[in-house]
Amino acid sequence: MDLLQTVYSVLIVSAAEKFSSSITSMFPVSKYDPVECVKSSAAARRVLSDKHFDIILINYPLLSNDGIEFQPSFLYLLNQVSTASIIS
């Protein structure tokens, strides 16, 4: 009997490339695919307007702002697209 394996999509929002690359390596492709990284809240908004992610990690401060301004519009987008896990 074959068991279905759930694969989760991940969005990492971080201005720090070192953080993004370190955390990306912690998500095995067999369970997390795709794992996408963006550097700003504006980039995250663009990606979220087109795609759904099961897990979203925000490591701020971000390039475009400190992350606080990002949260209300980000949460609005999440509610429009679907439910996601938020770790910030």
HUGI-V88157 format. One record per run of one state. SS is the DSSP state (@ for helix, = for strand, . for the rest). FROM is the first residue (numbers start at 1). TO is the last residue. Records with the same first field share a line. If there is no record, write none. Layout:
SS=FROM-TO ; FROM-TO
//
This chain:
.=1-7 ; 15-16 ; 25-31 ; 39-40 ; 51-54 ; 60-67 ; 82-84 ; 88-88
==8-14 ; 32-38 ; 55-59 ; 85-87
@=17-24 ; 41-50 ; 68-81
//
